[in-house]
C-alpha cells in the first residue's frame, strides 16, 4: 500500500491532530535575535538565559507524537520505485522443492478392489435378459400396436343406461369404447403417465364376422408418448361413448393431463362417459368382499384368470424393461389389460340385463297386485 505525504497530512487534519510542525532554519534564528534585542542581552550562546515567556513555543511541553508519525517516517526514509529495486539486496533464487510422490497403499487398494468385487457379485443376475420381444407391430419409434379379435354377438338394439341412473337414455353398441390404462403409478399428477392404453369396441370384421375388437397401444420409450396420444385420438369419433371401471375418476383425468402436457387438443373432454364402477357398487355392495374388477368378474361373470400379473406390479414390469430387463412381465401386463377391456364389455351387457330383469319383475308384481 503506497501513501503520499500529502494524503497523510490530510488524514492527520481529519483525525484532529493539532501537533504543530517544529520550526527550523532561519525562522528560529530570527526569533532568537529579536528576543535578544528586546531584552538588551547579547545574542551569543554564553549569555545567561532569560526566563521563558508564557507564549514561548520552546518552553511548552512537547505534544505527544502523532499517530501518523511512524508512517511519515517510513515514507520519508523508505525508497520506492526504481530506487528500492536498486538498493534491495539480491536474494538468490531458490528452486521450489518438487512435490513428494505419494506412495500407494497396497492395503487400501486391495480393500477398494475387494469392496467393488463384492458389490458386483451381490447384484442378482437378470433372468431372461435377452428376451426383449414385445408383442404387436411397431407403428412409430418405440410405439407398438397390439390387435386381437374376440368373436361374440353384437347387441342388435340400443343399450339402456337406466342402470347408471340415466333414465330414458340409450347408447348404440357400436359407439361404446371400453378402455383401460396401465400407468407408472397411482399417485396421479404430472409425474404419472400411461404407458399402455387398451380399448375394445364391437366391430364387424370382414372375415371373422361380429365380435369385439381389442386394440392396445404400448410405448417402450418415453419419447413415444406423443405418438401414442395422437394414435389414440384417431380412434375416437364425435359419437364415441367411453365406458370404464373407475375411469371417470382416474384414467380419463390422467389422459387429459398427458394431452395438456403434450400440447395436443384433448379429445376426451367433449365425449360422454359411462363409468361401470358406481352402478356395480350400488347393486352388489355387501354381496362379496369388495367390488374390485377382478372380484366382479370372478363372482359375477365366472371368469378365472390364470397366471395373471396384478395391476400393482405393472409399473415395475415396464420400468424394468426400460432399464434393459426382460419383456416377460411386460407381455403379462398386456394380457392383463386385454382381459380388463373384455370384462368391461361383458359387465356392461350384464348390468343392462339385470336392470331390465328388475324392471320386468316390478311390472309383474304391479300387475299381480291389481
C-alpha positions as CSV (number, residue, x, y, z in Angstrom):
1,X,0.0,0.0,0.0
2,X,1.5,3.3,-1.1
3,X,0.5,6.6,0.5
4,X,1.8,10.1,-0.3
5,X,2.9,12.6,2.3
6,X,0.1,15.0,1.3
7,X,-2.5,12.3,1.9
8,X,-1.1,11.6,5.3
9,X,-1.3,15.3,6.3
10,X,-4.9,15.4,5.1
11,X,-5.6,12.3,7.2
12,X,-4.0,14.0,10.2
13,X,-6.2,17.1,9.9
14,X,-9.3,14.9,9.5
15,X,-8.2,13.0,12.6
16,X,-7.9,16.2,14.6
17,X,-4.1,16.1,15.2
18,X,-3.2,19.7,16.2
19,X,0.6,19.0,16.7
20,X,2.5,21.9,15.2
21,X,5.4,21.2,12.9
22,X,8.6,22.2,14.6
23,X,10.2,25.4,13.2
24,X,13.7,25.2,11.8
25,X,16.3,27.2,9.9
26,X,16.3,31.0,9.7
27,X,12.9,31.3,11.4
28,X,14.4,30.1,14.7
29,X,17.5,32.3,14.4
30,X,15.3,35.4,13.7
31,X,13.1,34.6,16.6
32,X,16.1,34.3,18.9
33,X,17.7,37.5,17.6
34,X,14.5,39.6,18.1
35,X,14.2,38.2,21.6
36,X,17.7,39.2,22.4
37,X,17.2,42.7,21.0
38,X,14.1,43.3,23.1
39,X,15.8,42.3,26.4
40,X,19.1,44.0,25.6
41,X,21.1,40.8,26.2
42,X,23.8,39.6,23.9
43,X,22.8,37.1,21.4
44,X,25.7,34.7,22.0
45,X,25.3,31.3,23.5
46,X,27.3,32.1,26.6
47,X,24.9,34.7,28.0
48,X,22.6,33.9,30.9
49,X,19.3,32.6,29.6
50,X,16.2,34.6,30.4
51,X,13.1,33.1,31.9
52,X,10.9,31.8,29.1
53,X,7.9,33.8,28.2
54,X,4.4,32.5,28.6
55,X,3.9,32.4,24.8
56,X,7.3,30.9,24.0
57,X,6.7,27.8,22.0
58,X,10.1,26.4,23.0
59,X,9.1,26.3,26.7
60,X,5.9,24.3,26.0
61,X,5.8,20.6,26.9
62,X,6.2,18.8,23.6
63,X,2.9,17.4,22.3
64,X,2.6,13.6,22.0
65,X,3.8,12.2,18.8
66,X,1.2,12.0,16.0
67,X,-0.4,8.6,15.2
68,X,0.8,9.2,11.7
69,X,4.4,10.0,12.7
70,X,5.7,6.5,12.2
71,X,4.1,6.3,8.8
72,X,5.6,9.7,7.8
73,X,9.0,8.4,8.9
74,X,8.6,5.3,6.8
75,X,7.6,7.4,3.8
76,X,10.4,9.9,4.2
77,X,13.2,7.4,4.5
78,X,11.9,4.3,2.6
79,X,13.0,4.3,-1.0
80,X,10.3,3.5,-3.6
81,X,10.2,2.6,-7.2
82,X,13.4,2.0,-9.1
83,X,15.5,3.2,-6.1
84,X,14.0,0.5,-4.0
85,X,14.8,-2.1,-6.5
86,X,18.4,-0.8,-6.8
87,X,19.0,-0.7,-3.1
88,X,17.4,-4.0,-2.3
89,X,19.9,-6.8,-1.7
90,X,20.0,-9.5,-4.2
91,X,18.3,-12.7,-3.0
92,X,19.5,-15.9,-4.7
93,X,16.6,-17.7,-6.3
94,X,16.0,-21.0,-4.5
95,X,14.1,-23.6,-6.7
96,X,10.9,-24.8,-5.2
97,X,11.2,-28.4,-4.0
98,X,9.5,-31.0,-6.1
99,X,6.3,-32.4,-4.5
100,X,6.9,-35.7,-2.9
101,X,5.2,-38.6,-4.7
102,X,2.6,-40.3,-2.5
103,X,3.3,-44.0,-2.2
104,X,0.3,-46.1,-3.0
105,X,-1.1,-48.0,-0.1
106,X,-1.4,-51.6,-1.2
107,X,-3.7,-52.5,1.6
108,X,-6.1,-49.7,0.7
109,X,-6.2,-50.6,-3.0
110,X,-6.9,-54.2,-2.1
111,X,-9.7,-53.2,0.2
112,X,-11.2,-51.0,-2.5
113,X,-11.0,-53.7,-5.1
114,X,-12.5,-56.2,-2.7
115,X,-15.5,-53.9,-2.0
116,X,-16.0,-53.4,-5.7
117,X,-15.9,-57.1,-6.4
118,X,-18.4,-57.8,-3.6
119,X,-20.7,-55.1,-4.9
120,X,-20.8,-56.7,-8.4
121,X,-21.2,-60.2,-7.1
122,X,-24.2,-59.4,-4.9
123,X,-26.2,-58.0,-7.8
124,X,-28.8,-60.7,-8.8
125,X,-28.4,-61.7,-12.4
126,X,-31.2,-60.8,-14.8
127,X,-33.4,-63.7,-15.8
128,X,-34.1,-64.0,-19.5
129,X,-32.4,-60.6,-20.0
130,X,-32.1,-61.4,-23.7
131,X,-35.9,-61.9,-24.1
132,X,-36.8,-58.4,-25.3
133,X,-39.6,-59.4,-27.6
134,X,-42.6,-57.0,-27.4
135,X,-45.9,-58.2,-28.9
136,X,-47.6,-56.2,-31.7
137,X,-46.4,-54.1,-34.6
138,X,-44.2,-51.1,-34.2
139,X,-46.2,-48.2,-35.8
140,X,-43.9,-45.4,-34.6
141,X,-40.5,-45.3,-32.9
142,X,-41.0,-47.0,-29.6
143,X,-44.8,-47.4,-30.0
144,X,-46.3,-50.8,-30.6
145,X,-49.9,-51.6,-31.6
146,X,-51.3,-54.9,-30.4
147,X,-54.6,-56.1,-32.1
148,X,-56.8,-59.0,-31.4
149,X,-60.4,-60.1,-32.0
150,X,-62.9,-62.0,-29.9
151,X,-65.8,-63.4,-31.7
152,X,-69.2,-62.7,-30.0
153,X,-72.6,-61.4,-30.8
154,X,-73.1,-57.7,-31.1
155,X,-76.3,-56.3,-29.4
156,X,-78.8,-55.6,-32.0
157,X,-80.7,-53.0,-30.0
158,X,-79.6,-49.8,-28.3
159,X,-78.5,-50.4,-24.7
160,X,-80.4,-48.6,-22.0
161,X,-78.4,-46.6,-19.5
162,X,-81.1,-46.9,-16.8
163,X,-78.7,-49.0,-14.7
164,X,-76.5,-45.9,-14.4
165,X,-79.5,-43.7,-13.2
166,X,-79.8,-42.1,-16.7
167,X,-83.5,-42.7,-17.3
168,X,-84.6,-42.6,-20.9
169,X,-81.0,-42.5,-22.3
170,X,-79.7,-45.1,-24.7
171,X,-76.4,-45.8,-26.5
172,X,-75.7,-47.6,-29.7
173,X,-73.5,-50.6,-29.2
174,X,-71.0,-49.6,-31.9
175,X,-70.5,-46.2,-30.3
176,X,-69.2,-47.7,-27.0
177,X,-65.4,-47.8,-26.4
178,X,-64.3,-49.8,-23.4
179,X,-60.9,-48.6,-22.3
180,X,-58.4,-49.1,-19.6
181,X,-54.8,-47.8,-19.0
182,X,-51.7,-49.1,-17.3
183,X,-49.8,-46.4,-15.6
184,X,-46.4,-45.8,-13.8
185,X,-48.2,-45.4,-10.5
186,X,-51.4,-44.5,-8.7
187,X,-50.3,-41.1,-7.3
188,X,-51.6,-39.1,-10.3
189,X,-50.2,-35.7,-11.2
190,X,-47.8,-34.7,-13.9
191,X,-45.2,-37.3,-12.9
192,X,-47.6,-40.3,-13.6
193,X,-48.0,-41.3,-17.2
194,X,-49.9,-44.1,-19.0
195,X,-47.5,-46.5,-20.8
196,X,-50.4,-48.6,-22.2
197,X,-53.9,-47.8,-23.4
198,X,-56.3,-50.6,-24.1
199,X,-59.6,-50.1,-25.9
200,X,-62.3,-52.5,-27.1
201,X,-65.4,-51.9,-29.3
202,X,-67.9,-54.0,-31.1
203,X,-66.9,-54.4,-34.7
204,X,-67.8,-56.4,-37.7
205,X,-64.7,-58.0,-39.2
206,X,-64.8,-58.7,-43.0
207,X,-63.5,-62.2,-42.4
208,X,-64.3,-63.1,-38.8
209,X,-67.7,-61.5,-38.6
210,X,-69.2,-59.9,-35.5
211,X,-67.1,-59.6,-32.4
212,X,-65.1,-57.5,-30.0
213,X,-62.1,-55.7,-31.5
214,X,-59.3,-55.1,-29.0
215,X,-56.5,-52.6,-29.7
216,X,-53.7,-51.8,-27.3
217,X,-51.0,-49.2,-27.5
218,X,-47.7,-49.9,-25.7
219,X,-44.9,-47.4,-25.6
220,X,-41.4,-48.8,-24.9
221,X,-39.6,-45.4,-24.7
222,X,-40.5,-42.2,-23.1
223,X,-40.4,-40.3,-26.4
224,X,-43.2,-42.4,-27.8
225,X,-45.9,-40.8,-25.6
226,X,-46.7,-38.1,-28.2
227,X,-47.3,-40.6,-30.9
228,X,-49.4,-42.8,-28.6
229,X,-51.7,-39.9,-27.6
230,X,-52.1,-39.0,-31.3
231,X,-52.9,-42.5,-32.3
232,X,-55.5,-42.9,-29.5
233,X,-57.2,-39.7,-30.5
234,X,-57.6,-41.1,-34.1
235,X,-59.7,-43.9,-32.7
236,X,-62.3,-41.5,-31.3
237,X,-65.4,-40.1,-33.1
238,X,-67.8,-37.4,-32.0
239,X,-70.4,-40.1,-31.2
240,X,-68.0,-42.2,-29.1
241,X,-69.1,-43.0,-25.6
242,X,-66.4,-44.1,-23.1
243,X,-67.0,-47.0,-20.8
244,X,-64.6,-47.8,-18.0
245,X,-64.2,-49.1,-14.4
246,X,-63.4,-46.0,-12.3
247,X,-62.0,-44.4,-15.4
248,X,-64.0,-41.2,-14.8
249,X,-62.0,-40.5,-11.7
250,X,-58.6,-41.8,-12.7
251,X,-57.9,-42.9,-16.3
252,X,-59.7,-40.0,-18.1
253,X,-58.2,-37.2,-15.9
254,X,-54.8,-38.8,-16.3
255,X,-55.0,-38.9,-20.1
256,X,-56.4,-35.3,-20.1
257,X,-53.3,-34.2,-18.2
258,X,-51.0,-36.0,-20.6
259,X,-52.7,-34.4,-23.6
260,X,-52.3,-31.0,-22.0
261,X,-48.6,-31.6,-21.2
262,X,-48.0,-32.8,-24.8
263,X,-49.7,-29.6,-26.1
264,X,-52.3,-31.6,-28.0
265,X,-56.0,-31.0,-28.2
266,X,-57.8,-33.2,-25.7
267,X,-60.3,-35.4,-27.4
268,X,-61.7,-36.9,-24.2
269,X,-63.4,-33.9,-22.6
270,X,-66.3,-33.4,-25.1
271,X,-67.2,-37.1,-25.1
272,X,-69.7,-39.0,-22.9
273,X,-68.5,-41.4,-20.3
274,X,-70.3,-44.3,-18.6
275,X,-68.4,-45.5,-15.5
276,X,-69.4,-49.0,-14.5
277,X,-67.9,-48.9,-11.0
278,X,-70.7,-46.8,-9.4
279,X,-73.7,-48.9,-10.7
280,X,-71.8,-52.1,-9.8
281,X,-71.3,-50.8,-6.2
282,X,-75.0,-49.9,-5.8
283,X,-76.1,-53.3,-7.0
284,X,-73.6,-55.6,-5.4
285,X,-72.2,-53.8,-2.3
286,X,-72.1,-56.2,0.6
287,X,-72.6,-59.2,-1.6
288,X,-68.8,-60.0,-1.9
289,X,-65.7,-58.9,0.0
290,X,-65.2,-55.9,-2.4
291,X,-66.2,-54.6,-5.7
292,X,-62.8,-54.7,-7.5
293,X,-63.0,-55.7,-11.1
294,X,-61.2,-59.0,-10.5
295,X,-63.7,-59.9,-7.8
296,X,-66.7,-58.9,-10.0
297,X,-65.5,-61.0,-13.0
298,X,-64.8,-64.0,-10.8
299,X,-68.0,-63.9,-8.8
300,X,-70.5,-62.4,-11.3
301,X,-69.1,-63.3,-14.7
302,X,-67.5,-66.6,-13.7
303,X,-64.1,-65.6,-15.3
304,X,-61.0,-67.0,-13.6
305,X,-57.6,-65.6,-14.7
306,X,-54.7,-67.9,-14.9
307,X,-51.1,-66.6,-14.3
308,X,-52.4,-63.1,-14.1
309,X,-50.0,-60.3,-13.2
310,X,-51.6,-58.0,-10.6
311,X,-52.1,-54.4,-11.8
312,X,-49.9,-53.2,-8.9
313,X,-46.9,-54.9,-10.5
314,X,-47.4,-53.3,-13.9
315,X,-45.2,-50.2,-13.2
316,X,-42.3,-52.3,-12.1
317,X,-42.6,-54.5,-15.1
318,X,-42.4,-51.6,-17.5
319,X,-39.6,-49.8,-15.7
320,X,-37.6,-53.0,-15.6
321,X,-38.0,-53.3,-19.4
322,X,-36.8,-49.7,-19.9
323,X,-33.7,-50.5,-17.8
324,X,-32.8,-53.4,-20.1
325,X,-34.6,-56.1,-18.4
326,X,-36.8,-58.9,-19.7
327,X,-40.1,-58.4,-21.5
328,X,-41.7,-61.4,-20.0
329,X,-43.7,-59.4,-17.3
330,X,-44.4,-56.7,-19.9
331,X,-46.2,-59.2,-22.0
332,X,-48.2,-60.3,-18.9
333,X,-49.2,-56.7,-18.4
334,X,-50.5,-56.6,-22.0
335,X,-52.6,-59.8,-21.3
336,X,-53.9,-58.3,-18.0
337,X,-55.0,-55.2,-19.9
338,X,-56.6,-57.2,-22.6
339,X,-58.7,-59.1,-20.2
340,X,-59.8,-55.9,-18.4
341,X,-61.4,-54.4,-21.5
342,X,-63.0,-57.7,-22.5
343,X,-64.5,-57.9,-19.0
344,X,-65.9,-54.3,-19.3
345,X,-67.9,-55.3,-22.4
346,X,-69.3,-58.3,-20.6
347,X,-70.1,-56.3,-17.5
348,X,-71.9,-53.7,-19.5
349,X,-74.2,-56.3,-21.0
350,X,-74.8,-57.9,-17.6
351,X,-75.7,-54.7,-15.9
352,X,-78.2,-53.8,-18.7
353,X,-79.7,-57.3,-18.5
354,X,-80.0,-57.1,-14.7
355,X,-81.7,-53.7,-14.8
356,X,-84.1,-54.9,-17.4
357,X,-85.0,-58.0,-15.4
358,X,-85.6,-56.0,-12.3
359,X,-88.0,-53.7,-14.2
360,X,-89.9,-56.7,-15.6
361,X,-90.2,-58.2,-12.2
362,X,-91.6,-54.9,-10.7
363,X,-94.0,-54.7,-13.6
364,X,-95.3,-58.3,-13.0
365,X,-95.6,-57.5,-9.3
366,X,-97.7,-54.5,-10.0
367,X,-100.0,-56.5,-12.3
368,X,-100.4,-59.2,-9.6
369,X,-101.2,-56.5,-7.0
370,X,-104.0,-55.2,-9.2
